[in-house]
Amino acid sequence: MGVANKIPGVSGGIVALAAGFYEELIYSFSRFNKTALTLVFKREFRTFYNYVNGAFLSLLFTGVVISFFSASLILDQFIQHYPRQIWGLFFGMILASVFFIWIQAKQFTYKEYLVTLTGVGFGLAVTFLTPGQENDNLLFVFICGMISISGMILPGLSGSFLILVLGNYTLLLIDAVNALYFTLVDIISFNFSFVDDPERLHLLGVMLAFTLGSVSGLLVLSKALRWFLQHYPEKIIALLIGFILGSLNATWPWKRIVDPTNQGTQMESQELFWPKLSEFENIYVILFILLGFGIVTLLETYGKKSTQQ
C-alpha cells in the first residue's frame, strides 16, 4: 500500500481490496471516534489498542512506512534520469484506473454523465490554473494531506494523483519524504548537523503539516466520503471519472518548458506536444505506458479473484 500510494493512478485502497483486507481496513478506521478518544483520555491504552484493531493497523502501517520511504528514494532517481519514461508509466496506470472504474460502475443515466462532464471541467481547470507549480504554503500543504489520505479509503481514487495535479507531488512525496528519511538516519547516527540546514528544516515543517493534514483527513474526510459513497455511489464514481479524465494531461509524458518572456522561471509553463513515433525514444515511452496499464490490469484481475474466493 505504501508503494501504491506513491504512484499516481493507483490507490492503496485497490491493494487492500486485492489482498482481501479492505473491509477490515475500513472497519478499523471507523473505530477512531469519540469512544476511542475517551479511552485515550482515561489512559486505558490497552483497551484503546484493542478497540481500534491496533495489531492489524500496526503491522499495516509499519509496512506502509517502510515501503513509502524506499519507493521515495527510487522514484527520486528515476524521475531525475528517466522523466519521460516514468510519466509514461504513470499515464498508463491512470488510463487503466479510469477504465476499470468505468466498467465496474453501474449503468449511468444522463445525470451521471452530466456529473462526469462537471468532473472533466474541474479537472481541466485545476491542471490549467496550476500547471505543475509547487506551493509550499503550510495551509495548502495541510489541505493536500487531507486530500491524499482518500486514496487509502476509496479503491480507484489515487491520493498521490490528486497531489500531482495540485502541483505538489515532488515536494511532498519525494523531497519532504527524503528529508525525513535522512533526518532519521542522522539522528540514529547522532549527527545533528541538520539543525543548521534551513532547507532541511523547511522540508521537515512541510512534512509535519502534510502529516497533520493526512491524519485530519483520515478522521474527518473518510467518514464524509463513505457517507457519500453509501448514498450517492454512482454520482461519486462519475465525478471521479470526470476529474481524472480532465486532469490526465498533467501526466502526459511529452511536454516541454515554455518561457514566453525569456527572462527566467516565473512565467514558465509546460507545453504538451504529440511525439514523433519514428523516434526510438518515443516508442520506448509507449512501452512504459503499456507497462503501466498492464500493472493496474494485473492488480484488478487479482482483486476480482480474491473477492470471488
C-alpha positions in Angstrom: 0.0 0.0 0.0 2.9 2.4 0.7 4.2 1.9 -2.8 0.8 2.2 -4.4 0.1 5.5 -2.5 3.2 6.9 -4.0 2.2 6.2 -7.6 -0.3 8.5 -9.3 -3.2 6.4 -10.7 -3.0 3.6 -8.2 -4.7 3.8 -4.8 -3.8 2.0 -1.7 -7.5 1.0 -1.4 -7.1 -1.1 -4.6 -4.2 -3.0 -3.0 -6.2 -3.6 0.2 -9.1 -4.9 -1.9 -6.8 -7.1 -3.9 -5.2 -8.5 -0.8 -8.5 -9.2 0.9 -8.4 -6.9 3.9 -10.3 -3.9 2.6 -13.3 -4.4 4.8 -11.1 -4.8 7.9 -9.2 -1.6 7.0 -12.4 0.5 6.7 -13.7 -1.1 9.9 -10.5 -0.2 11.8 -10.5 3.4 10.5 -14.1 3.8 11.6 -13.2 2.9 15.2 -11.4 6.2 15.6 -14.3 8.0 17.2 -15.4 9.6 20.5 -15.2 6.2 22.3 -11.6 5.8 21.2 -10.8 9.4 22.3 -12.4 8.8 25.7 -10.2 5.7 26.2 -7.1 7.7 25.4 -8.1 10.5 27.9 -8.7 7.8 30.5 -5.3 6.3 29.8 -6.8 3.0 29.0 -4.3 2.4 26.3 -4.6 -1.4 26.1 -8.3 -1.1 25.7 -7.9 1.6 23.1 -5.4 -0.6 21.2 -7.8 -3.5 21.0 -10.8 -1.2 20.3 -9.2 0.3 17.1 -7.8 -3.1 16.0 -4.3 -2.0 16.9 -2.5 -5.2 16.0 -3.7 -5.1 12.4 -3.1 -1.3 12.0 0.4 -1.5 13.5 1.5 -4.2 11.1 -0.1 -2.5 8.1 1.4 1.0 8.7 4.8 -0.4 9.5 4.8 -2.0 6.0 3.4 1.2 4.6 6.1 3.4 6.1 9.0 1.2 5.1 7.9 0.9 1.5 6.9 4.6 1.4 10.5 5.7 2.2 12.1 3.1 -0.1 9.8 4.0 -3.0 10.6 7.7 -2.5 14.3 7.2 -2.9 13.8 5.0 -6.0 11.3 7.4 -7.6 13.6 10.3 -7.0 16.4 8.8 -9.0 14.1 7.6 -11.9 12.3 11.0 -12.2 15.7 12.7 -12.4 17.2 10.4 -15.0 14.2 9.0 -16.9 11.4 11.5 -16.5 9.6 10.8 -19.8 9.5 7.0 -19.2 8.3 7.4 -15.6 5.5 9.8 -16.6 4.6 7.4 -19.3 4.3 4.6 -16.7 2.1 6.9 -14.6 0.0 7.8 -17.6 -0.7 4.2 -18.4 -1.6 3.4 -14.8 -4.1 6.3 -14.7 -5.7 5.3 -18.0 -6.2 1.7 -16.7 -7.6 3.0 -13.4 -10.2 5.1 -15.2 -11.1 2.2 -17.5 -11.7 -0.2 -14.6 -13.6 2.3 -12.5 -15.8 2.9 -15.5 -16.6 -0.8 -16.3 -17.2 -1.6 -12.6 -19.8 1.3 -12.3 -23.5 0.6 -12.7 -25.3 1.8 -15.8 -25.1 5.6 -15.9 -28.1 7.9 -16.5 -27.9 11.3 -18.1 -27.4 12.7 -14.6 -24.2 10.7 -14.1 -22.9 11.8 -17.5 -23.5 15.4 -16.5 -21.6 14.9 -13.3 -18.8 13.3 -15.3 -18.6 16.4 -17.6 -18.5 18.6 -14.4 -15.6 16.5 -13.2 -13.8 16.9 -16.5 -14.3 20.6 -16.4 -13.0 20.8 -12.8 -10.0 18.6 -13.6 -9.1 20.7 -16.6 -9.4 23.9 -14.5 -7.1 22.5 -11.9 -4.4 21.5 -14.3 -4.5 24.6 -16.4 -4.7 27.1 -13.5 -1.9 25.4 -11.6 0.3 23.8 -14.3 2.6 21.7 -12.1 3.7 24.6 -9.9 4.8 23.8 -6.4 3.1 25.5 -3.5 4.9 25.1 -0.1 2.4 27.2 1.8 1.8 25.2 5.0 -2.0 25.6 4.9 -2.1 24.4 1.3 0.2 21.5 2.3 -2.2 20.7 5.1 -5.1 20.5 2.6 -3.0 18.3 0.3 -2.6 15.9 3.2 -6.3 15.8 3.8 -6.9 15.1 0.2 -4.1 12.5 -0.2 -5.5 10.2 2.5 -8.6 9.5 0.4 -6.5 7.1 -1.7 -6.3 4.7 1.2 -10.1 4.8 1.7 -11.5 4.6 -1.8 -10.4 1.9 -4.3 -9.7 3.6 -7.6 -9.1 7.1 -6.2 -5.4 7.9 -6.1 -4.4 10.4 -3.5 -1.0 10.8 -5.0 -2.6 11.6 -8.4 -4.6 14.4 -6.7 -1.4 15.8 -5.2 0.2 15.6 -8.6 -2.4 17.7 -10.3 -2.2 20.2 -7.4 1.5 20.6 -8.3 3.0 19.3 -5.1 3.9 15.7 -6.0 7.7 16.1 -6.0 7.7 18.4 -2.9 5.5 16.2 -0.7 6.1 12.7 -1.8 9.7 12.9 -2.8 11.6 15.8 -1.4 9.9 16.0 2.0 9.9 12.2 2.5 13.6 12.0 1.6 14.3 14.9 4.1 12.6 13.0 6.8 14.3 9.8 6.0 17.8 11.4 6.0 17.0 13.2 9.2 16.0 9.9 10.9 19.3 8.4 9.7 21.2 11.4 11.1 19.5 11.1 14.5 20.3 7.4 14.7 23.9 8.1 14.0 23.9 11.0 16.5 24.5 13.6 13.7 22.5 16.7 14.5 24.1 19.0 11.9 20.8 19.2 10.0 19.5 21.7 12.6 21.8 24.3 10.8 20.3 23.4 7.4 17.4 25.7 6.6 16.3 23.8 3.6 16.1 20.5 5.6 14.2 22.2 8.4 11.8 23.8 5.9 11.1 20.4 4.3 10.6 18.8 7.8 8.0 21.6 8.5 6.3 20.8 5.2 6.2 17.0 6.1 4.7 17.9 9.5 1.9 19.9 8.0 1.3 17.2 5.4 1.1 14.5 8.1 -1.3 16.5 10.3 -3.5 17.1 7.2 -3.4 13.4 6.4 -4.4 12.4 10.0 -7.2 15.0 10.0 -8.4 13.8 6.6 -8.4 10.2 7.9 -10.6 11.1 10.8 -12.9 13.6 9.0 -12.9 13.1 5.2 -13.0 9.4 5.3 -16.4 9.4 7.1 -17.8 12.0 4.8 -16.6 10.1 1.7 -18.0 6.9 3.0 -21.4 8.6 3.6 -21.5 10.0 0.0 -20.5 6.6 -1.4 -23.2 4.9 0.5 -25.9 7.4 -0.5 -24.8 8.5 -4.0 -22.3 5.9 -5.3 -23.0 6.3 -9.0 -22.6 10.1 -8.9 -19.4 10.0 -6.8 -17.9 7.5 -9.3 -19.0 9.6 -12.2 -17.4 12.7 -10.6 -14.1 10.8 -10.0 -14.0 9.5 -13.6 -14.5 13.0 -15.0 -12.0 14.6 -12.7 -9.3 12.0 -13.6 -10.0 12.4 -17.3 -9.9 16.2 -17.1 -6.6 16.0 -15.2 -4.9 13.4 -17.4 -2.8 16.0 -19.2 -0.8 16.5 -16.0 1.0 13.2 -16.6 1.3 13.4 -20.4 4.9 12.3 -21.0 5.6 14.6 -23.9 5.9 18.1 -22.6 8.4 20.9 -22.7 9.1 24.0 -20.7 7.9 27.3 -22.3 9.1 30.7 -21.1 7.3 33.4 -23.1 9.3 36.2 -21.6 12.8 34.5 -21.9 13.5 36.1 -18.5 13.6 33.3 -16.1 11.3 30.7 -14.5 8.4 32.8 -13.1 6.4 32.8 -16.3 7.4 29.3 -17.3 4.7 26.8 -18.2 4.6 23.3 -19.7 3.5 22.8 -23.3 2.2 19.4 -24.4 3.1 18.1 -27.8 2.5 15.0 -29.9 5.5 12.6 -30.2 7.2 11.5 -33.4 6.6 7.8 -33.5 9.5 7.3 -35.8 11.9 8.1 -32.9 13.0 5.1 -30.8 12.8 7.0 -27.5 9.1 7.7 -28.0 8.4 4.0 -28.8 10.3 3.3 -25.6 7.9 5.6 -23.7 4.9 4.0 -25.3 6.1 0.6 -24.0 6.2 2.2 -20.5 2.6 3.4 -20.9 1.6 -0.2 -21.8 3.5 -1.5 -18.8 1.6 0.9 -16.5 -1.7 -0.2 -18.0 -0.7 -3.8 -17.5 0.3 -3.4 -13.9 -3.1 -2.0 -12.9 -4.8 -4.6 -15.0 -3.0 -7.3 -13.1 -3.9 -5.7 -9.8 -7.6 -5.5 -10.8 -7.6 -9.1 -12.0 -6.1 -10.4 -8.8 -8.5 -8.3 -6.8 -11.5 -9.9 -8.6 -10.2 -13.4 -7.9 -9.7 -12.5 -4.2 -13.2 -11.2 -3.8 -14.7 -14.3 -5.6 -12.9 -16.6 -3.2 
